[in-house]
Every structure is written in C-alpha cells, then in structure tokens.
Amino acid sequence: MILVQLVKYPHSSIEELFERVAEQGIRIEPQVIEAFLNHHGLLKKIPDTK
C-alpha cells in the first residue's frame, strides 16, 4: 500500500503517505514508513526545490 501511494503521489512527504494509507484503514506509523523507504533506497535525500 505504501508503494502504491508513493507511485500515485511521488512528491508526498512521509506524513502525507501516512495519512493516505490511514485513509485506507491501514495503521502504519510514520517512522515505519520512513524506515521502509530508507531500507529500500526510496527515501528522498534532497528536498524538492520550487
């Protein structure tokens, strides 16, 4: 579910991903999402510039 939301909304923050997954009835803490993305090399290293 996290990866689906990340693909749909690639510029989402960890908190935004948490909220979207929670809307689906899945309770995963933001720290767990961050650790998952970091473990798989999917965590953004540099924030987007506007």
Summary of the structure (lengths in Angstrom):
residues: 50
radius of gyration: 10.5
end to end distance: 27.8
largest distance: 32.4
contacts: 100
relative contact order: 0.17
helix: 54%
strand: 0%
